[in-house]
């Protein structure tokens, strides 16, 4: 980079312009602070532009017991309790921003067997006329609030490092724009809201048992905030938390296509044609766990990639990629009957099981389908316990296969924070004037409940803004 070309001042610098960054900036602005959002991508939004927008809204403080059970002792109780206490007001905050909430299509707890699982609702922001539900309604609401307040934003401006003063306080950042360095002074605080590391192959390889693993969200999530925080001495936490599904990685696309099967006439098989998991009755955020097995005899992940095998009836019921979620929803419209994807070679078609087995080089497929169909007839899956109501046979010609990969919805790891959204060092002490919110270092400790990340954005965006503006100004 060339010499410093520009110097900018603000009171609160927000690095990352997705949901957490937007909520932080809006709250800080409304408290009277001069705020700036700096974003590496050409547009704001981050993963919020790609999500279905489910917002977790607890109904009682008892819900803290549910979050604690899912965290598996990886998140301090006081942080969870603070999160739930603040999240009780999520509905109120969205309505204050001018949004109207409607029940999300996906209701109920992801893990109903956990204690206090009944004390939650999930909502979407109701779209305005002309908005396609439930695509970007939440993001459109946040964008309107940013624009109506005149909050300063800089896009296509990646932040390279944080600046510390002689006291060890984080007082700004160095960014790059059009090949020129920009020095941004934050007179009160810096808030990191850069999202996760779904598109950082090295970090994923180090931290996840699925190798490789793809992603469906924003390609801009490359772990920038993690490296910035590490450089100023932050501790990391929750780096191995895997919020995952299964998806098709199409040639020429950075992000993968999350798959949706409209009937239960499908199974998953590994590269050898063997079933390996209970395909139905799994929380949609936890599919990746089933792909993670490593064969120490063959020194390979036999389930990466895998295949989804399905019927003609399922093929005709609608597109495997429904276009509701993921980065590709703005880039590609999947055909209604999946015929275009068959023509592209993305979906493999065959007139018999034996032919399909040859085409995908899965030698055990014929035996696997025969066994599965017997389980369907008997009404009991003796191998994996698939629910009886989802035991529908693979018995209609032609047969189809599409290659699937374990795929990240989002990551949860990053700089450790406390209940005040302060970033902590390895000794548990706050790094002065540095805060974090959202997916970056999320409070999700182990299992993920749908809607939690957006709730984290609201809750810790508010907390970070509140504490950032309380910092004494540095002139």
N, C-alpha and C positions, 0 to 999 in steps of 0.2 A: 504494500500500500504506500501511497505517497504521504507527504507531510500532512499534519493536521490542517484541514481546510476550513473548519467551522467549529464554533463553540456555541452550545445551547444550554440554557438554564431552565430548570423547572423545580417545583417543590417535591413532587412524587413522580418518579420514573417507573413506569410499568413496562416490563420487557416481555412481550408476547401479547398478541391481540385477539386471543380466542375468548371463550366464555369467562374464564377466571380473570383475565386481564381487563375485559370490558366491565365486569362487575366491580372489580377493584377501582378502576378509573371513575366509574359513575358515582360510586359511594364517596370517593375522595373528593371529587369535584363538588358534590352536593354538600360536603362539609366545608367548602370554601377554599380548597387547595388548587394550586396551579398544577395540572396533571399532564403528562405526555405518555402516549402509548407508542412504543417502537416495535415494529413487526418485520420479520425477515421476508415473508411472502409478499407477493404483489397486492394481495387483498387481506383484510382482516378476517377473522372467523375461526381459523384453526380447525380442530376436530368438531367444533360446534356446527360448522357448515355441513358436516357429513353425517351427523347423528340423527336418529329419529326424535331426539329431544325429550326423552323421558326424565322427569325431575322427581326425585325421591322426596316425599313430604311425610315425615313421621307424624303420628297423631297423639303420641303420649311419650313421656320420658322413659317409660318402660321399654321403649324400642332400643334403648342403649344396651340392654341385655342381649338383644339380637345381634347388634353390631359387635359387641364383645365376643360373642360366640364365634362369629365369622372371622374375627381378627386373629383368633388362635394365639392370643397373648403377644401379638406383634405390634400392638398399638396401646399406649398407656390409657388406662381407664379415664383419667381426667380429660384427655383429648377427645375421647369418644363421647363422654358426657357433655362436653362443651359443644361438640358438633351437633348432637341431637337437640340440645336446648335451643341452639340458634336455628336449627333446621325446622323446628316447630313453626317458625315464622316465614318459611319459604313461600307459601301461598300469598301471604300478605305482601311480601316484597315484590313478587311478580305483578300483582295487581297494582301496586304503587307505581310500577314502571309503565303501566298502561296495558298490561297483558290480561287476557281472559283465559282461564285454565279450564280444560276439559279432561275427563279421565283418559289415561293412556290406554291403547289397545291391550298392552300387556299389564295385567294386574296381579296382585298377590306377591308373596315373598318368593324369591328364588330358592330358598331353603326353608320350606314350611316346617321342617322337623326341628328347627332351632327355636330356642325360647323366645317369647314375645314377638313371634313372626307376624302376628295379626295387626300390629300397630304401625302400619304404613299404608300410604296411598302413592300412586304414581300418576303424574299429570303431564299433558302436553300443553303448550301454548296454542290456543285456538288461532288458526290462520285467518288473516284478513282476506277480503275478496281479491281473487287473483293469485293468492298464494296456494301452492299445492301441498296439502297436508299429507304427512306430518313433516315434510322435508326440512325447511329452514325457518319455521315460524319463530322459534326461540331466538335464533340468530338475527332474524329481521327485527325482532323487538329490541334486542340489545343495540343493533346498528342504529335504529331510529333514535334511541336514547343518547347514544354517543354523538350523533350528528346534531340533534336538537340542542345539546349543551355546548356545542362548539369545542369539544375536547380535542386537543391537538393530537394528531396521529402522523406517524411516518411509516410508510410501507416500503418494501424492497430495501430494507435497512437492517441487515443482520448485525446483532451485537456480538462483538468479539471477546470482550473481557470486562470485568467489573473493576472499578477503581477504589482503592483504599487510601485513606489519609494516614498521617503519622500515628494517629490514635487507634488505628485498626478499624475505623468505621468505613462502611461502604458508602461512598459519596457520589457515585456516578458510574458511567460506563463509556467504553470506546466502541463505536459502531462504524460501519462502512456503508457509504452510499455513492453509487456511480464511481467507484474506485477511489474515493476520497475518505479519509478518516474524519469522524465526527466525535467530538468530546462533549458528552452530555453530563452536566452537573445536576445532581439531585440534592437540593438543599435540606430536604427532610429525610427521605428514605428511597430505597429501591425495592420494588416488588417483582420477584421472578414468577412469571406465569407462562413459561415457554412450552408447556405440554410435555409429552413423553419422548420415547426413543424408538417408536415403532419402525422408523426408517433408518436405523443405525445398525447395520449388519453385525459390526464388531460387538457392540453392547448386548445385542440379542444373543449372539453366540456364546458370550461369557455367562449370561445370566439365566437363560431359559433351557430346559431340558429338550425342547423341540428344536432340532437343527437340520435345515433352516426353518424359519417361521416367517410368514409373510405378514402383510398388514392391509387394512381396508380403509383407514382414515387418511389424514392429511400427510402428504409426502414431506411437509416441512417439519415434522416431528422427528428430529435427528439427534436429540439429546444435548442440545446446546446449553440449556440451563444447568444440566448436570455438570458439565465440564466447567462452566463459569463458577458454579458454587464450589466445586472441588478446589479450584485454584485459590479461592479466598478462605479455604479451610473448613468447608462444611462436611458434616458427617452424612452418610447416605443411609437410607432405609428402604425396605419393601422392594428392593431391586429385582427379586425373583418372582414377584406376583404376576401371574399370567391371566389376563382377562381376554379370553380367546374364543374363537368359533372355528368353522371350517369354510374354505372358500376355494374358488377356481382362480388360478393365476394365468391370465391370458397373455399371449405374446404381445409385446409392445406396450403394456400398461404397467405403470409403477405400482399401483395399488391393486389388490385382488378383488374379485367379485364375491361377496358373501352369498351363499346358496340358501335357497328356501324351497322346501318340498311341501307341496300343498296336500299331499296324502302320504300315508305311511308305507306305500309300495316301493320301498327302497331299503338297501343295506349298504354298509361300508365294508370294504375288504382291503387288506394290505396289498403290497406289490406282488404277493404270491397267491392272491385270491382267497385269503382266509378272513373271516369276520374277526373283529378284535374288540368290539365294544357294544354296549347297549345304545343303539342309535337314537332311540326316543326315550323321553323321561329324564333328560339331562338339562340343566339350566343352560340357556343359550350362551352364557358368558364363560362356560367351563368345559367346552368341547376339547380344547387343546390338550388337556390332561391325558385323554385317551390315545393321543398320537405319540406321546413322549417315550414310549418303551424303546430301550436300546438293547439289541441282541449282541451279547458279549462273545458269542461263538462266531458270528459272522461279521462282527464289528460294524454294525450298521443300524440305522433306524428303519426297520422294515415297513413302517406305516407312513413314511414320508418319502415320496407322495403315496397317497392311497387313492381308491376309486369309490365313487358312489355309483351303485348299480340300481337302475330303476326301470319302470314299465312304460309301455305306450300310454296307458291311462294317465299316469303322472305327467308325462311329457305334454299331453294335450290340455292339462288343467291350467297351465299358465307358465309364465317365464320363471326359470330357475333363479334368475336375479330380478327381484321385484322392483328395483330402482328406488327403494325407500331410504336406504342407508349406504354409507360408503362414499369415498371420493369419486368413484366412477359414475355415480348417478348423474353427474353433470356432463359426463364425457361420452356415454354410450347408452343407447336404448336397446335392451334385450328384446328379441322377437317374442310375440305373445305365445306362439306354439313351439318355441325353441328351434324352429326349422333353420333359421339363419345361422345359428350356432352349430347345427349339425353340418351345414354346408361349409362352414369355416374349418371344420375338423375339431372344434372345441368339444363337442359331444360325439362320442363314438356310437355308431348304430350297428346292430348285427341281427341276423335272422335266426340265430340259435345261440344257446349258451356256449356251446363249443366254439362257435365262430367268435363270439365276444371274448372268450378266454384267450383265443389266439391273438386277437387284435390288441389286447392290453397286456399280453404276456403274463397271464395269471393262471398258472397251471391247476390250482385247486378250485377254480371258480365253479365248475360243474358240480362237484361234490358239495361245495358250500351252499349253493342255491338249493340243491335237493334237500339237504339237511334243514335249512331254514324253512323251506316250504312244509316239511314234515312238522316242524314246531308250530307253524301257523295252523295246520290241520288239527293238531293236538291241543292248541290253545295255551301252550306253555313253552317259553324259550329256555331250554335246559342249559344253554351255554352262558347267557348274559342277563337273563331276567327281564327282557324287554316286556313292557306292559301288554297285557293280553289284548287290549283294545287297539294296539298298534301292530299286532301281528297280522299283516296282510301279505299274501304270497306274491312272489315274483313269478308270474305265470302267464304273461300275455306277450305275444310277439308283436313287433320286434323288441329286442332288448337294447338298453342304453347304458353307457358308462361315461362319467365325467371325472377327470382327475381332480382331487381335492388335497388341500394343504392345511395344516394347522395355521391359524391366522389370528393376529392380534386386533381386538377392538381398540384397546388402549393399553398403556403400561401404567404402573402405579409407583414405580421407584423414583427416587430423587433425593434432594436434600431433606434431611430430617427437620421437622418443625415441631414447635410446642403448641399449646392451646391458644397462644396469642399470635400464631402464624409466623413467629420468629424462626429464622433458620439457625440451627444449632451446630456447634463444632463437635468433634469427637468426644469431648468431655462433658457434653450436655449444656454448654454455655452459649447464650445467644451471640451471634455475630452482629455487632452493632449496626443498626439501620438497614438490615437486610431481612426481607420477608418473602414468603412464598404462598401460593394458593393453587388449587385446582389439581389437574392430573400430575403435575410435577411434584413428586414427593407426596402423593395422596395419602390420606390417613387410612385407606383400605389396607388392612394388615395381612389378609390371606385370601379368603373367598370374597368374591365381588357380588354385591347386590345391585341389580339394574337400577339406574338412576342416581347412583351414589356420586359419580364424578361431577355431574351438574349440580348436585346438592353441595358438594365440596366447593365448587366454584362460587356458589352464592354465599355460603357460610364463611369460608375463609377469605373470599374477596372482601366481604364486609369487615371481617376482623382485621385483615391486613391494612385496609384503608383507614380504619379507625385508629390503629396504632401508628401507622406511618405519619398521619397528619399531627399526631400528638408529639412527635419528635421535635426537639428544638431546632429551629432553622439555622443552617450554617451559611453565612454570607461570604 
